[in-house]
Amino acid sequence: MSGPCRQHAGDPGACAQVTRDPGASALRTRFAWRRTGLSATAVALLTVRPAFAPGAGPAEWLVAAASMVAWAAIVAIALHRARDLRTRFPGAAPASIRGYAILITALAVLGGWVVML
């Protein structure tokens, strides 16, 4: 895959010099984002479960709300990255990937905390 010209460094998808990799790397990456989102969905649903118990209190509701907020952000970032991989030249996005990693870690900690209760 060749890179963009200097004029289109900000938007590599607009550059005529960019040739896409005919391989399936972008497709595999989109599938990886999707798998991570599905795993996050399962963990978020498990962390929400105690909030629906008969004796649930504010702590369970706060954990459920935090996990749903984290899940929504994870899915939004995953959809955004998957769309970018489908429509544009895949560029580095360290901020979104770092945020995604932090959210996944936070959701895993919440899930582990709920399991330990």
HELIX and SHEET records of a PDB file:
HELIX    1   1 ARG A    6  HIS A    8  5                                   3    
HELIX    2   2 PRO A   12  ALA A   14  5                                   3    
HELIX    3   3 SER A   25  VAL A   48  1                                  24    
HELIX    4   4 ARG A   49  PHE A   52  5                                   4    
HELIX    5   5 PRO A   58  THR A   87  1                                  30    
HELIX    6   6 PRO A   94  MET A  116  1                                  23    
END                                                                             
